[in-house]
């Protein structure tokens, strides 16, 4: 393995068993959020569901993300290991911009959408 990079391994949750190789060490954090690729979008004033999306559609208003916490050092294997904590729904700010588009910010917790 190249110097300065590591492998991330996820345990539990929707990303169980997933391995990401060649991650720069500077990008290893104590908590990691992994989008699940599913959520809700608005189409012509109606709610639609999206699944297995590689990127968020422009009309999303809620998506699901999995949170993982970094384990302590693993004596039996290389790399960094993360354990599943919870699945969280992330809601989008519902404001309309001056150009009549949707706000791209995440809604603040406990605020009316």
Order of alpha helices (4+ residues) and beta strands (2+ residues): beta-beta-beta-beta-beta-beta
